Amino acid sequence: MAEFRQNMATKEWVIIANERAKRPDAFVEKHKPVITETQLFHDPKCPFCPGNEELDLEIERLPEDGAWQTRVVLNRYPALSQRGEVLRTFDGVHRSITGVGYHEVVVENPRHNTTLALMTPQEIKPYLQTIYSRGWDLQKDRRIEQVIYFKNHGERAGASLRHPHSQIIGLPVVPNDIRRRIEEARRYFDDTGYCVYCTMMKDELKNKVRLVTLSKHFVAFVLYAAPAPFHMWIIPRKHSVSFLYIQEDELTDLAYVLHDVLRRLYVGLRDPAFNLIIRSAPVKEISNDYLHWYITIVPRLSRSAGFELGSGIFINPAIPEESAAFLRRVKV
């Protein structure tokens, strides 16, 4: 029988379709024509490849001298403008805010045919350091309320360019989806005195059936109420509300965990498209006790349709416990 499961942090329901669930290996794209490592090492037409750098758009690079490892550039077609003030307009049911903010691209590596799963932890750490650095810079702007860090890998995940890159967007508002998560976290804390994310993490460590990998500082697991196949969280063991509070040794550890988890997806599911989001506290709410930052990884292995749009309830055709067991068996 199918089962409704609820995510305690978001209160969102999902349906785990036990009776029509697919085996984890059924999600492997066996006939996928192109995977990342088989692409060109250098694409002469790619704006992110060495030699094609659009220096007028460059914000920073690491290292500053010599061959770069990671670069940050302005998005050539930004969703928001850095110039201007935040002006709010209220007219009956019409509400608007000027489109002020930041839209930056983090070029993760000089190689065109790589991704985080193929990079070494030593290559991933400068990428994380760059995101951390840009996050602190953006939050200094009084106009910015929320910084969104995300990566789209593969066409089905929304990536328009193959070269490995992520994006950072600084918003003048806190999106409603994030506000709702904050309210649920506050409600749980008021009711119990505990962080709901810490509670969920401890439950996963106790039960072990949905764990994917562990480290000194992080726990990676498939969600109990995963809304999609292989939907995972990487969460700090230490309670911390913001990614911007991460310490140097934790950054090093996170690089290894990201490599491990994404390598398992890459090898086990043959380079699936995925979205990666760093979920961190709003800029002006990084001192509360009830939020907990984490990373969400969502492989794009299923599609939403009318029922999901009409109800807000996702149907997951994969059993989370089996998905986690499959990833643990992958040889990385």
N, C-alpha and C positions, 0 to 999 in steps of 0.2 A: 504494500500500500504506500502511496505517496505520503510525504511527511512535510508539514509546515515547520520551519525553524525560524527563530527570531534572533537577530543580532542585538545583543543587549546594549551596545554602545549607540546604535542608531535607531533602534526599535523597528527596523525594517524587517518585514516577513519575506521569506523565500520558500519556494516549493522544491523539495528534493524529490525528483521524479524517479523513485526507486524502481518501479515496475518497467520503465522504459529507459532506464539509465544505461549509458554506454560504458564499456570497459575503458579504462584510462588509455590503453594503447590504440583505441579506436579514434582518438583525437590526433594521432600522428598524421601529418600531411605527407603521406608516402610518395605522392607523385608531384610534390611541389617542385616546379621547374628550376627555381633559383633560390639558393640559400646564401646568406651573407658572405661566407668565406670563399665562395666560388666567383664573386664579382671581381671587377678590376681593382688592383691595389691602388691605382691612381686614375682618376677620371679627368681628362683635360677640360671638360665642360662643367665640372662641379665647382661651385663658388667656395666650397669649404676645403678643397684640396690644396696642399702647399703649392705655391706658385700662382694661385688664382685669388689670393687674399684681397678682399676689398678693404684696403686699409682705412678708407674714410669712414667705414662703419665700425672699426675695431674699438672696443672699450678697454680690454686688457688681454694679456696673454701670460702663460706660465710655461717655462720661465720667461722672464722679460727679455733676455738676450739669447741669441742663438736659435737653434731649431725649437719651435714651440711644441708643447705637449698638449695643451688645452688653450682654447681661445674663447673670448666672449665678444660677440658682435651685436650691433643693433639689427633687429629684424627689418629687412628691406621693405616689407609690407606690414607694418605694425598695426595691431588692433587698437592701440591707444597712442596718444601723443604726450611726450614729455613736457611740452610747453603749455602754459596756461594754469589757471586756478580752478579749483573744484567749485563749480557753481550749481546750486540745486534749484530746480524749478518745480513748483506745485501748482497745478491748475485743475481743480476738481479731481477726476480720476486719472489725470495725466501727470506723471512724475518723471523727471529726467535729471541727469547729472552729466556735466561735461565729460567727454571721453579722455580724461587726463590719466596718465599712468606710464608704466614702463613695459616694453616688450623686447626681451633680449634672447639671443640664441647662444647656447654653450656648445661649441664644437669640441666633442669629447676626445678626439684623437686625430692625428694627421692621416692615418690610414683610411682609405675609402671603404675597404672591405672588412670592416671589423664592427664589433658591437661590444657592450659590456661583458657579455658571456665569453668573448674571445680575447678580451684584454686581460692582462695580469692584474692582480690586486695592486701592484706597485703603479700601474697605469691608471687604475680607477681612483686611487686616492687623490691625485692632483685634480681630477674632475670634481670630486666631492669637496675638496678645499676651495675650488673656484666657485661652486654653488654657494658654499658657506660664506665666502667673502662677498659675493654679490648680494646675498640676502641681507647682510649687515649694512651694506651701502644703501640699498633701497629702503630699508626700514628707517633710515635717518631722515628721509623726506617726510615732512609733516603731512603731506597730502595722501600718503599711502597708508591704507588700513590693513591690507592683506597681500601677502606675497605667495604666489602659486608656483611651485617647482614641478615640472612634469617632463616626461619623455614619451614620444610616440615612436614605436618601432614597427615598421611594416605598413603596407598600404591599408590593410584592414583596421589598423590602429590610428590612421589619420596622418601618417608620415608622407610628406610630399617630396622629400629628398632622401636618398639612400644613405648618404654620408652620416655617420653616427653623431647625433646631436640631441640636445635637450633644450627646453625653453623655460624662461622665467618671466612671469607677468606680475607687475605690481599694480594693484587695484585701489581705487579711492573708496571702495565699499567692501564690507565683509559679505560675501554671497550668502543667500538664504540657506543653502545646503549646509554650509559651515556653521551658520548661526544655529540651525536645528541640532547639529551634532554637539555644539557647545551647551545648549539647553539640556539635552539629554544627559550629558556628562555632569552638569551641575546638579540636575535632579537626582541622579544616582548618588552623588557625593553627599547631598543634603540628607538623603534617606538612610544611607549606610555609613557615611564617614570614610568611604574608600573610593579610590579611582576605579572606574569601570574597566578601563583598559588594563590596569595592573591586575584586576580580578580575572579578566578573561585570559591574560597571559599565564597567570598562575594555574588556572584550570587546564590550559593546554599542556603546561609542564607536568601537571599531575597525571593527566590521562594519556598523553604521549601519542595518541592515535592519529593526530592531524599534524604532528611536528614534521618539518622538512629538514631543518638544520638548526644547530645551536652553536653559540660561541660564548665567550666570557661576558660580552656586553649585550648581545642581541638574541632574540628568539624569532624564528621564521616558521610560520604554520599556515596551512589551508584553513580558512574560516569554517567554523561549525555551521554557520548559516551563509555559506558562500553563495552569492547570487549568480555565479558563473563557474564553469569548470576551471579548477586550479587557481581560483582567486585567493591570493595570499596577502598576509601582512608580515612585515619585518618590524618588530617593536623593541625598543630599548628595555633591557631588564630594569635599569634605574629609572625611577619616575622623573620625567622631564617634560615640560610643556612645549618646548620649542626646539626645533632642529638647530637653531642658532646658539643653543647652550651646549652643543656637543663638544667633547674634549678631544685632544689630539690622539690619545690612545684609542678612543672610541671610533674616531674617523678611520684609523688604520684597521680596526676590527671590522667596521662596516664594509670597507672595501673587500675584505675576504668573504664576508657573508653575501654581499651582492653578487660577487663572482660565482660563488658556490650555487646560490639559488638560480640565477639566470643561466648558468651553465647546465644545470639539471633540466631546465625548460628547453634550452637550445638542443641539447643532445637527445633528451627523451622524447620531445615533441617535434623535432626537426625544424628548429628556428621559427617558432610561431610568432605572429604579430602580437604585440602587447603594449599596454599603457602602464607607465610607472609614475606614481604621484607621491611626493613627500607632503604629508598632511601635518601642518604645523600651526601653532596658535596664531591668531591675529596679532599684528604688530603691536597694538596697544593693550594686549591681554596676555603678556608673557610672564606675568607674576602670579597667576592664580594657581590653585592646588588641584583642580579637578580635570584639567586637560592633560593629554599625553601624546606627544608626537609619534608618528610611525610612517612607514612606507607601504603603500598599496601597490601590488603588481596584479594586473588583470590581463591574462592571455585572451586574445580575441578568437575564441574557438566556437562561439555560438552567437546567435543573432537575436535581438529583441524584436518583438512583433506587437500586434494589436493588444494582446492580453497584458503585456508588460506596460505598454503605454496607457492602457485604460485603468489598470489597477495599481501600478507602482510595485507589483509583486513579480519578481523574476522566477522563472522556472529553470532550475539547474539540472541538466541531463547527466550529471556526474556526481557520484557519491563522494563527499569531501574526504572521508577516511580512506577510500580507495585511491583517490588522487594523490594524497600525501604519501601513501605507501609506495605508489608507483614512482614518485620523485625520489624517495629515499633509496630505491633500488638502482637508480640511474648511476652508472659509472662515470665520474667526472675527472 
